[in-house]
Amino acid sequence: MKKLLVALLLIFGAFIGLVVLMGVLMVLAPEWSNSTAGLLFMQGFQTIVLFGVTALVGVWITEDRVNPFKQMLLNKGVSWKQGLIAFFFAVAALPMISLLAEWNQGMELPSFLASLEEMMRQMEESAKALTERFLNTSSVGMMFVNLFVMALLPAVGEEMMFRGWLQRVLGKSVNYHTAIWVSAFVFSAIHFQFYGFIPRMLIGAALGYLYCYTGSLWAPIIAHFTNNAAAVVFAFLTYNGYTSINFDLIGTGDTWYLSVASVAVCVALMFRLKITTHR
């Protein structure tokens, strides 16, 4: 329990500290906030420090100065079958995620929390506007920069933090199901996006099971990257007129049946992975 408290304090302490640092930087160098390149740099820096560096330091502190990469199971690879399952799981989950996101966005808080709801919706809109500023580009080079900053860095850093560290710490005190869901809850909560909370928490839980069933952090990293990369690539294709498909609506409305198929395929893939690893 002590290690868990230390982990949570480090996670939220790092978040608050980095928010303050970013605020100071924007005051001292306001031109950064007006530059897409500057904002992308801050986004990447924040991801590396908040998730990657904090996780490495956290493991080193809570695990008696052991090798963080070994403790997180970053030193263990995945078989090509496990890698493919992780990849196809992420692809198959996209319609289900879209449906859950649509449902979550339609949620309304009680009337006495109206002011809080308005504040959260404004925060969501600001985050969405910033994301679109990054993604709406006609440059193939910038698309690859987005893949690095918005797909690869979060995939590695967040998996180190929430699966490689927090889930492992929890797993020493509770059963692995509880460890997976609690770390998934924290994973979603720290993004501070209420109207995407439920799909993000379920994604986190799925990534936790991938980590548990493969015994390697690379499986959830592959799935996490695939999910993020799909959003980046689809946004690029849509913005430049290569497709008229709305990525965010796949599996909703008249295509609801894709979400049903999505759930079935994801369950089958996870079951296959569990059987394969004899867990």
Phi and psi restraints in degrees (value plus and minus 20) as a CYANA .aco file:
   2 LYS   PHI     -81.2   -41.2
   2 LYS   PSI     -63.3   -23.3
   3 LYS   PHI     -84.2   -44.2
   3 LYS   PSI     -56.9   -16.9
   4 LEU   PHI     -84.7   -44.7
   4 LEU   PSI     -64.4   -24.4
   5 LEU   PHI     -82.4   -42.4
   5 LEU   PSI     -61.4   -21.4
   6 VAL   PHI     -81.5   -41.5
   6 VAL   PSI     -63.5   -23.5
   7 ALA   PHI     -81.0   -41.0
   7 ALA   PSI     -68.2   -28.2
   8 LEU   PHI     -84.3   -44.3
   8 LEU   PSI     -60.3   -20.3
   9 LEU   PHI     -83.4   -43.4
   9 LEU   PSI     -61.3   -21.3
  10 LEU   PHI     -85.8   -45.8
  10 LEU   PSI     -62.1   -22.1
  11 ILE   PHI     -82.5   -42.5
  11 ILE   PSI     -75.1   -35.1
  12 PHE   PHI     -93.3   -53.3
  12 PHE   PSI     -50.3   -10.3
  13 GLY   PHI     -84.4   -44.4
  13 GLY   PSI     -62.6   -22.6
  14 ALA   PHI     -84.4   -44.4
  14 ALA   PSI     -59.0   -19.0
  15 PHE   PHI     -82.8   -42.8
  15 PHE   PSI     -69.5   -29.5
  16 ILE   PHI     -83.1   -43.1
  16 ILE   PSI     -64.4   -24.4
  17 GLY   PHI     -80.6   -40.6
  17 GLY   PSI     -60.3   -20.3
  18 LEU   PHI     -92.1   -52.1
  18 LEU   PSI     -56.1   -16.1
  19 VAL   PHI     -80.5   -40.5
  19 VAL   PSI     -64.9   -24.9
  20 VAL   PHI     -82.4   -42.4
  20 VAL   PSI     -64.2   -24.2
  21 LEU   PHI     -81.5   -41.5
  21 LEU   PSI     -64.1   -24.1
  22 MET   PHI     -83.8   -43.8
  22 MET   PSI     -58.0   -18.0
  23 GLY   PHI     -83.3   -43.3
  23 GLY   PSI     -62.5   -22.5
  24 VAL   PHI     -83.6   -43.6
  24 VAL   PSI     -63.6   -23.6
  25 LEU   PHI     -82.1   -42.1
  25 LEU   PSI     -58.6   -18.6
  26 MET   PHI     -90.3   -50.3
  26 MET   PSI     -48.9    -8.9
  27 VAL   PHI     -94.6   -54.6
  27 VAL   PSI     -63.8   -23.8
  28 LEU   PHI     -94.7   -54.7
  28 LEU   PSI     -51.1   -11.1
  29 ALA   PHI    -152.2  -112.2
  29 ALA   PSI      49.5    89.5
  30 PRO   PHI     -80.7   -40.7
  30 PRO   PSI     -41.7    -1.7
  31 GLU   PHI     -83.5   -43.5
  31 GLU   PSI     -43.7    -3.7
  32 TRP   PHI     -84.2   -44.2
  32 TRP   PSI     -60.4   -20.4
  33 SER   PHI     -91.3   -51.3
  33 SER   PSI     -34.7     5.3
  34 ASN   PHI    -119.0   -79.0
  34 ASN   PSI     -21.2    18.8
  35 SER   PHI    -133.7   -93.7
  35 SER   PSI     107.7   147.7
  36 THR   PHI     -81.7   -41.7
  36 THR   PSI     -60.0   -20.0
  37 ALA   PHI     -83.2   -43.2
  37 ALA   PSI     -61.4   -21.4
  38 GLY   PHI     -84.9   -44.9
  38 GLY   PSI     -62.2   -22.2
  39 LEU   PHI     -86.3   -46.3
  39 LEU   PSI     -58.1   -18.1
  40 LEU   PHI     -84.7   -44.7
  40 LEU   PSI     -60.4   -20.4
  41 PHE   PHI     -81.7   -41.7
  41 PHE   PSI     -64.9   -24.9
  42 MET   PHI     -84.8   -44.8
  42 MET   PSI     -56.6   -16.6
  43 GLN   PHI     -83.3   -43.3
  43 GLN   PSI     -66.8   -26.8
  44 GLY   PHI     -85.6   -45.6
  44 GLY   PSI     -63.0   -23.0
  45 PHE   PHI     -80.7   -40.7
  45 PHE   PSI     -63.7   -23.7
  46 GLN   PHI     -81.4   -41.4
  46 GLN   PSI     -63.6   -23.6
  47 THR   PHI     -83.5   -43.5
  47 THR   PSI     -65.3   -25.3
  48 ILE   PHI     -82.7   -42.7
  48 ILE   PSI     -67.2   -27.2
  49 VAL   PHI     -94.5   -54.5
  49 VAL   PSI     -70.5   -30.5
  50 LEU   PHI     -82.6   -42.6
  50 LEU   PSI     -64.1   -24.1
  51 PHE   PHI    -118.9   -78.9
  51 PHE   PSI     -78.9   -38.9
  52 GLY   PHI     -83.8   -43.8
  52 GLY   PSI     -77.8   -37.8
  53 VAL   PHI     -85.1   -45.1
  53 VAL   PSI     -63.6   -23.6
  54 THR   PHI     -80.8   -40.8
  54 THR   PSI     -60.3   -20.3
  55 ALA   PHI     -84.7   -44.7
  55 ALA   PSI     -63.8   -23.8
  56 LEU   PHI     -82.5   -42.5
  56 LEU   PSI     -65.6   -25.6
  57 VAL   PHI     -85.4   -45.4
  57 VAL   PSI     -60.4   -20.4
  58 GLY   PHI     -82.7   -42.7
  58 GLY   PSI     -64.7   -24.7
  59 VAL   PHI     -83.2   -43.2
  59 VAL   PSI     -62.3   -22.3
  60 TRP   PHI     -81.7   -41.7
  60 TRP   PSI     -57.5   -17.5
  61 ILE   PHI     -95.9   -55.9
  61 ILE   PSI     -68.2   -28.2
  62 THR   PHI    -102.1   -62.1
  62 THR   PSI     -35.4     4.6
  63 GLU   PHI    -132.3   -92.3
  63 GLU   PSI       9.7    49.7
  64 ASP   PHI      37.3    77.3
  64 ASP   PSI      28.5    68.5
  65 ARG   PHI      42.3    82.3
  65 ARG   PSI      10.6    50.6
  66 VAL   PHI    -103.6   -63.6
  66 VAL   PSI     153.0   193.0
  67 ASN   PHI     -88.2   -48.2
  67 ASN   PSI      91.8   131.8
  68 PRO   PHI     -80.1   -40.1
  68 PRO   PSI     -58.9   -18.9
  69 PHE   PHI     -84.2   -44.2
  69 PHE   PSI     -57.7   -17.7
  70 LYS   PHI     -91.0   -51.0
  70 LYS   PSI     -62.2   -22.2
  71 GLN   PHI     -84.4   -44.4
  71 GLN   PSI     -55.8   -15.8
  72 MET   PHI     -99.0   -59.0
  72 MET   PSI     -28.7    11.3
  73 LEU   PHI      49.2    89.2
  73 LEU   PSI       9.3    49.3
  74 LEU   PHI     -95.8   -55.8
  74 LEU   PSI     -39.3     0.7
  75 ASN   PHI    -101.6   -61.6
  75 ASN   PSI     -28.0    12.0
  76 LYS   PHI    -125.2   -85.2
  76 LYS   PSI     105.3   145.3
  77 GLY   PHI    -103.6   -63.6
  77 GLY   PSI    -198.6  -158.6
  78 VAL   PHI    -138.2   -98.2
  78 VAL   PSI     133.9   173.9
  79 SER   PHI     -92.3   -52.3
  79 SER   PSI     143.9   183.9
  80 TRP   PHI     -83.7   -43.7
  80 TRP   PSI     -51.3   -11.3
  81 LYS   PHI     -87.7   -47.7
  81 LYS   PSI     -63.7   -23.7
  82 GLN   PHI     -84.3   -44.3
  82 GLN   PSI     -59.3   -19.3
  83 GLY   PHI     -83.3   -43.3
  83 GLY   PSI     -61.8   -21.8
  84 LEU   PHI     -86.9   -46.9
  84 LEU   PSI     -60.2   -20.2
  85 ILE   PHI     -81.8   -41.8
  85 ILE   PSI     -63.7   -23.7
  86 ALA   PHI     -81.3   -41.3
  86 ALA   PSI     -62.3   -22.3
  87 PHE   PHI     -84.9   -44.9
  87 PHE   PSI     -71.6   -31.6
  88 PHE   PHI     -89.3   -49.3
  88 PHE   PSI     -48.8    -8.8
  89 PHE   PHI     -81.3   -41.3
  89 PHE   PSI     -66.8   -26.8
  90 ALA   PHI     -82.5   -42.5
  90 ALA   PSI     -61.0   -21.0
  91 VAL   PHI     -86.9   -46.9
  91 VAL   PSI     -65.7   -25.7
  92 ALA   PHI     -85.1   -45.1
  92 ALA   PSI     -48.1    -8.1
  93 ALA   PHI     -96.7   -56.7
  93 ALA   PSI     -33.7     6.3
  94 LEU   PHI     -77.1   -37.1
  94 LEU   PSI     -67.6   -27.6
  95 PRO   PHI     -82.3   -42.3
  95 PRO   PSI     -61.1   -21.1
  96 MET   PHI     -81.7   -41.7
  96 MET   PSI     -61.5   -21.5
  97 ILE   PHI     -83.0   -43.0
  97 ILE   PSI     -61.3   -21.3
  98 SER   PHI     -82.5   -42.5
  98 SER   PSI     -63.0   -23.0
  99 LEU   PHI     -85.6   -45.6
  99 LEU   PSI     -63.9   -23.9
 100 LEU   PHI     -84.2   -44.2
 100 LEU   PSI     -58.7   -18.7
 101 ALA   PHI     -84.7   -44.7
 101 ALA   PSI     -61.6   -21.6
 102 GLU   PHI     -82.7   -42.7
 102 GLU   PSI     -63.2   -23.2
 103 TRP   PHI     -84.9   -44.9
 103 TRP   PSI     -64.1   -24.1
 104 ASN   PHI     -83.3   -43.3
 104 ASN   PSI     -59.6   -19.6
 105 GLN   PHI     -88.0   -48.0
 105 GLN   PSI     -41.2    -1.2
 106 GLY   PHI    -107.5   -67.5
 106 GLY   PSI     -23.0    17.0
 107 MET   PHI     -90.1   -50.1
 107 MET   PSI     123.7   163.7
 108 GLU   PHI    -145.9  -105.9
 108 GLU   PSI     119.0   159.0
 109 LEU   PHI    -101.5   -61.5
 109 LEU   PSI     141.4   181.4
 110 PRO   PHI     -75.8   -35.8
 110 PRO   PSI     135.1   175.1
 111 SER   PHI     -77.8   -37.8
 111 SER   PSI     -52.8   -12.8
 112 PHE   PHI     -91.9   -51.9
 112 PHE   PSI     -28.9    11.1
 113 LEU   PHI    -128.3   -88.3
 113 LEU   PSI       2.6    42.6
 114 ALA   PHI     -79.2   -39.2
 114 ALA   PSI     -60.9   -20.9
 115 SER   PHI     -86.1   -46.1
 115 SER   PSI     -57.6   -17.6
 116 LEU   PHI     -86.5   -46.5
 116 LEU   PSI     -61.1   -21.1
 117 GLU   PHI     -82.8   -42.8
 117 GLU   PSI     -62.0   -22.0
 118 GLU   PHI     -83.0   -43.0
 118 GLU   PSI     -61.6   -21.6
 119 MET   PHI     -83.4   -43.4
 119 MET   PSI     -62.5   -22.5
 120 MET   PHI     -86.6   -46.6
 120 MET   PSI     -58.5   -18.5
 121 ARG   PHI     -86.6   -46.6
 121 ARG   PSI     -56.6   -16.6
 122 GLN   PHI     -85.9   -45.9
 122 GLN   PSI     -59.3   -19.3
 123 MET   PHI     -82.9   -42.9
 123 MET   PSI     -61.3   -21.3
 124 GLU   PHI     -82.5   -42.5
 124 GLU   PSI     -63.6   -23.6
 125 GLU   PHI     -85.1   -45.1
 125 GLU   PSI     -58.2   -18.2
 126 SER   PHI     -85.1   -45.1
 126 SER   PSI     -63.6   -23.6
 127 ALA   PHI     -84.3   -44.3
 127 ALA   PSI     -59.8   -19.8
 128 LYS   PHI     -84.9   -44.9
 128 LYS   PSI     -62.2   -22.2
 129 ALA   PHI     -83.5   -43.5
 129 ALA   PSI     -59.7   -19.7
 130 LEU   PHI     -86.2   -46.2
 130 LEU   PSI     -62.6   -22.6
 131 THR   PHI     -81.9   -41.9
 131 THR   PSI     -63.8   -23.8
 132 GLU   PHI     -85.0   -45.0
 132 GLU   PSI     -52.8   -12.8
 133 ARG   PHI     -82.1   -42.1
 133 ARG   PSI     -57.8   -17.8
 134 PHE   PHI     -92.4   -52.4
 134 PHE   PSI     -64.7   -24.7
 135 LEU   PHI     -99.4   -59.4
 135 LEU   PSI     -50.0   -10.0
 136 ASN   PHI     -98.1   -58.1
 136 ASN   PSI      65.2   105.2
 137 THR   PHI    -158.6  -118.6
 137 THR   PSI     129.1   169.1
 138 SER   PHI    -119.5   -79.5
 138 SER   PSI     -21.4    18.6
 139 SER   PHI    -111.2   -71.2
 139 SER   PSI     104.8   144.8
 140 VAL   PHI     -83.8   -43.8
 140 VAL   PSI     -57.1   -17.1
 141 GLY   PHI     -80.6   -40.6
 141 GLY   PSI     -63.2   -23.2
 142 MET   PHI     -87.4   -47.4
 142 MET   PSI     -50.9   -10.9
 143 MET   PHI     -82.6   -42.6
 143 MET   PSI     -60.3   -20.3
 144 PHE   PHI     -90.5   -50.5
 144 PHE   PSI     -53.1   -13.1
 145 VAL   PHI     -83.2   -43.2
 145 VAL   PSI     -62.6   -22.6
 146 ASN   PHI     -82.9   -42.9
 146 ASN   PSI     -58.2   -18.2
 147 LEU   PHI     -82.2   -42.2
 147 LEU   PSI     -57.0   -17.0
 148 PHE   PHI     -92.0   -52.0
 148 PHE   PSI     -70.0   -30.0
 149 VAL   PHI     -96.8   -56.8
 149 VAL   PSI     -59.0   -19.0
 150 MET   PHI    -123.7   -83.7
 150 MET   PSI     -28.2    11.8
 151 ALA   PHI    -140.4  -100.4
 151 ALA   PSI     -75.6   -35.6
 152 LEU   PHI     -92.3   -52.3
 152 LEU   PSI     -71.0   -31.0
 153 LEU   PHI     -79.4   -39.4
 153 LEU   PSI     -67.2   -27.2
 154 PRO   PHI     -83.7   -43.7
 154 PRO   PSI     -57.5   -17.5
 155 ALA   PHI     -80.8   -40.8
 155 ALA   PSI     -65.5   -25.5
 156 VAL   PHI     -94.0   -54.0
 156 VAL   PSI     -71.1   -31.1
 157 GLY   PHI     -84.2   -44.2
 157 GLY   PSI     -67.2   -27.2
 158 GLU   PHI     -88.7   -48.7
 158 GLU   PSI     -54.9   -14.9
 159 GLU   PHI     -89.4   -49.4
 159 GLU   PSI     -55.3   -15.3
 160 MET   PHI     -81.3   -41.3
 160 MET   PSI     -64.0   -24.0
 161 MET   PHI     -89.7   -49.7
 161 MET   PSI     -74.7   -34.7
 162 PHE   PHI    -111.6   -71.6
 162 PHE   PSI     -52.9   -12.9
 163 ARG   PHI    -117.5   -77.5
 163 ARG   PSI     -70.1   -30.1
 164 GLY   PHI     -87.1   -47.1
 164 GLY   PSI     -48.5    -8.5
 165 TRP   PHI    -133.6   -93.6
 165 TRP   PSI     -86.0   -46.0
 166 LEU   PHI     -80.8   -40.8
 166 LEU   PSI     -67.0   -27.0
 167 GLN   PHI     -82.3   -42.3
 167 GLN   PSI     -58.8   -18.8
 168 ARG   PHI     -86.3   -46.3
 168 ARG   PSI     -61.4   -21.4
 169 VAL   PHI     -82.9   -42.9
 169 VAL   PSI     -64.7   -24.7
 170 LEU   PHI     -83.0   -43.0
 170 LEU   PSI     -59.1   -19.1
 171 GLY   PHI     -82.3   -42.3
 171 GLY   PSI     -35.0     5.0
 172 LYS   PHI    -104.4   -64.4
 172 LYS   PSI     -32.5     7.5
 173 SER   PHI    -135.5   -95.5
 173 SER   PSI     -45.1    -5.1
 174 VAL   PHI    -153.4  -113.4
 174 VAL   PSI     152.7   192.7
 175 ASN   PHI     -90.3   -50.3
 175 ASN   PSI     142.1   182.1
 176 TYR   PHI     -86.9   -46.9
 176 TYR   PSI     -47.2    -7.2
 177 HIS   PHI     -84.1   -44.1
 177 HIS   PSI     -66.9   -26.9
 178 THR   PHI     -83.1   -43.1
 178 THR   PSI     -62.4   -22.4
 179 ALA   PHI     -80.0   -40.0
 179 ALA   PSI     -61.1   -21.1
 180 ILE   PHI     -85.1   -45.1
 180 ILE   PSI     -66.6   -26.6
 181 TRP   PHI     -94.6   -54.6
 181 TRP   PSI     -54.9   -14.9
 182 VAL   PHI     -87.5   -47.5
 182 VAL   PSI     -64.4   -24.4
 183 SER   PHI     -86.0   -46.0
 183 SER   PSI     -53.1   -13.1
 184 ALA   PHI     -86.8   -46.8
 184 ALA   PSI     -57.4   -17.4
 185 PHE   PHI     -83.5   -43.5
 185 PHE   PSI     -66.7   -26.7
 186 VAL   PHI     -85.0   -45.0
 186 VAL   PSI     -60.8   -20.8
 187 PHE   PHI     -75.2   -35.2
 187 PHE   PSI     -64.3   -24.3
 188 SER   PHI     -94.7   -54.7
 188 SER   PSI     -60.5   -20.5
 189 ALA   PHI     -83.1   -43.1
 189 ALA   PSI     -58.8   -18.8
 190 ILE   PHI     -91.4   -51.4
 190 ILE   PSI     -31.3     8.7
 191 HIS   PHI    -100.5   -60.5
 191 HIS   PSI     -34.2     5.8
 192 PHE   PHI      32.5    72.5
 192 PHE   PSI      25.0    65.0
 193 GLN   PHI    -149.5  -109.5
 193 GLN   PSI      71.5   111.5
 194 PHE   PHI     -79.1   -39.1
 194 PHE   PSI     -59.0   -19.0
 195 TYR   PHI    -102.2   -62.2
 195 TYR   PSI     -10.3    29.7
 196 GLY   PHI    -152.2  -112.2
 196 GLY   PSI      -6.4    33.6
 197 PHE   PHI     -84.4   -44.4
 197 PHE   PSI     -68.2   -28.2
 198 ILE   PHI     -86.4   -46.4
 198 ILE   PSI     -71.9   -31.9
 199 PRO   PHI     -81.1   -41.1
 199 PRO   PSI     -56.1   -16.1
 200 ARG   PHI     -87.7   -47.7
 200 ARG   PSI     -57.2   -17.2
 201 MET   PHI     -86.3   -46.3
 201 MET   PSI     -60.6   -20.6
 202 LEU   PHI     -87.6   -47.6
 202 LEU   PSI     -56.7   -16.7
 203 ILE   PHI     -81.5   -41.5
 203 ILE   PSI     -64.9   -24.9
 204 GLY   PHI     -79.5   -39.5
 204 GLY   PSI     -60.7   -20.7
 205 ALA   PHI     -85.2   -45.2
 205 ALA   PSI     -62.5   -22.5
 206 ALA   PHI     -81.0   -41.0
 206 ALA   PSI     -62.3   -22.3
 207 LEU   PHI     -83.6   -43.6
 207 LEU   PSI     -56.1   -16.1
 208 GLY   PHI     -83.1   -43.1
 208 GLY   PSI     -60.6   -20.6
 209 TYR   PHI     -89.8   -49.8
 209 TYR   PSI     -55.8   -15.8
 210 LEU   PHI     -80.8   -40.8
 210 LEU   PSI     -62.2   -22.2
 211 TYR   PHI     -83.4   -43.4
 211 TYR   PSI     -64.7   -24.7
 212 CYS   PHI     -87.4   -47.4
 212 CYS   PSI     -63.4   -23.4
 213 TYR   PHI     -97.7   -57.7
 213 TYR   PSI     -45.0    -5.0
 214 THR   PHI    -118.1   -78.1
 214 THR   PSI     -42.5    -2.5
 215 GLY   PHI      49.0    89.0
 215 GLY   PSI       4.6    44.6
 216 SER   PHI    -163.2  -123.2
 216 SER   PSI     119.3   159.3
 217 LEU   PHI     -94.3   -54.3
 217 LEU   PSI     -35.1     4.9
 218 TRP   PHI     -90.7   -50.7
 218 TRP   PSI     -45.8    -5.8
 219 ALA   PHI     -84.4   -44.4
 219 ALA   PSI     -73.8   -33.8
 220 PRO   PHI     -85.5   -45.5
 220 PRO   PSI     -49.5    -9.5
 221 ILE   PHI     -83.7   -43.7
 221 ILE   PSI     -63.9   -23.9
 222 ILE   PHI     -80.6   -40.6
 222 ILE   PSI     -67.1   -27.1
 223 ALA   PHI     -85.8   -45.8
 223 ALA   PSI     -62.3   -22.3
 224 HIS   PHI     -83.1   -43.1
 224 HIS   PSI     -66.1   -26.1
 225 PHE   PHI     -82.3   -42.3
 225 PHE   PSI     -63.1   -23.1
 226 THR   PHI     -79.8   -39.8
 226 THR   PSI     -64.0   -24.0
 227 ASN   PHI     -81.7   -41.7
 227 ASN   PSI     -68.2   -28.2
 228 ASN   PHI     -87.0   -47.0
 228 ASN   PSI     -62.0   -22.0
 229 ALA   PHI     -84.7   -44.7
 229 ALA   PSI     -56.1   -16.1
 230 ALA   PHI     -80.0   -40.0
 230 ALA   PSI     -61.2   -21.2
 231 ALA   PHI     -84.7   -44.7
 231 ALA   PSI     -61.9   -21.9
 232 VAL   PHI     -85.1   -45.1
 232 VAL   PSI     -67.5   -27.5
 233 VAL   PHI     -87.5   -47.5
 233 VAL   PSI     -64.3   -24.3
 234 PHE   PHI     -82.4   -42.4
 234 PHE   PSI     -59.4   -19.4
 235 ALA   PHI     -82.6   -42.6
 235 ALA   PSI     -62.1   -22.1
 236 PHE   PHI     -83.3   -43.3
 236 PHE   PSI     -65.7   -25.7
 237 LEU   PHI     -85.0   -45.0
 237 LEU   PSI     -60.3   -20.3
 238 THR   PHI     -88.8   -48.8
 238 THR   PSI     -65.9   -25.9
 239 TYR   PHI     -81.7   -41.7
 239 TYR   PSI     -53.3   -13.3
 240 ASN   PHI    -116.8   -76.8
 240 ASN   PSI     -11.0    29.0
 241 GLY   PHI      56.8    96.8
 241 GLY   PSI      -3.4    36.6
 242 TYR   PHI     -99.1   -59.1
 242 TYR   PSI     -37.8     2.2
 243 THR   PHI    -171.2  -131.2
 243 THR   PSI     129.3   169.3
 244 SER   PHI    -124.2   -84.2
 244 SER   PSI     -16.5    23.5
 245 ILE   PHI     -92.4   -52.4
 245 ILE   PSI     108.3   148.3
 246 ASN   PHI    -105.4   -65.4
 246 ASN   PSI      88.0   128.0
 247 PHE   PHI     -74.6   -34.6
 247 PHE   PSI     -58.8   -18.8
 248 ASP   PHI     -93.8   -53.8
 248 ASP   PSI     -33.0     7.0
 249 LEU   PHI    -125.5   -85.5
 249 LEU   PSI     -19.5    20.5
 250 ILE   PHI     -84.1   -44.1
 250 ILE   PSI     101.7   141.7
 251 GLY   PHI      75.5   115.5
 251 GLY   PSI     -19.7    20.3
 252 THR   PHI    -133.2   -93.2
 252 THR   PSI     150.4   190.4
 253 GLY   PHI      36.6    76.6
 253 GLY   PSI    -147.5  -107.5
 254 ASP   PHI     -89.9   -49.9
 254 ASP   PSI     -33.0     7.0
 255 THR   PHI    -123.1   -83.1
 255 THR   PSI       4.8    44.8
 256 TRP   PHI     -76.5   -36.5
 256 TRP   PSI     -51.1   -11.1
 257 TYR   PHI     -82.3   -42.3
 257 TYR   PSI     -44.2    -4.2
 258 LEU   PHI     -87.5   -47.5
 258 LEU   PSI     -51.7   -11.7
 259 SER   PHI     -89.4   -49.4
 259 SER   PSI     -57.3   -17.3
 260 VAL   PHI     -82.8   -42.8
 260 VAL   PSI     -67.1   -27.1
 261 ALA   PHI     -83.1   -43.1
 261 ALA   PSI     -56.4   -16.4
 262 SER   PHI     -79.5   -39.5
 262 SER   PSI     -66.9   -26.9
 263 VAL   PHI     -82.3   -42.3
 263 VAL   PSI     -65.3   -25.3
 264 ALA   PHI     -82.2   -42.2
 264 ALA   PSI     -64.6   -24.6
 265 VAL   PHI     -86.1   -46.1
 265 VAL   PSI     -62.4   -22.4
 266 CYS   PHI     -84.1   -44.1
 266 CYS   PSI     -62.4   -22.4
 267 VAL   PHI     -83.5   -43.5
 267 VAL   PSI     -63.1   -23.1
 268 ALA   PHI     -83.5   -43.5
 268 ALA   PSI     -62.1   -22.1
 269 LEU   PHI     -86.5   -46.5
 269 LEU   PSI     -61.6   -21.6
 270 MET   PHI     -86.2   -46.2
 270 MET   PSI     -59.9   -19.9
 271 PHE   PHI     -84.5   -44.5
 271 PHE   PSI     -61.1   -21.1
 272 ARG   PHI     -81.3   -41.3
 272 ARG   PSI     -61.8   -21.8
 273 LEU   PHI     -85.9   -45.9
 273 LEU   PSI     -60.0   -20.0
 274 LYS   PHI     -84.9   -44.9
 274 LYS   PSI     -63.6   -23.6
 275 ILE   PHI     -85.6   -45.6
 275 ILE   PSI     -61.0   -21.0
 276 THR   PHI     -81.0   -41.0
 276 THR   PSI     -57.5   -17.5
 277 THR   PHI    -113.0   -73.0
 277 THR   PSI     -17.2    22.8
 278 HIS   PHI      37.4    77.4
 278 HIS   PSI      22.2    62.2
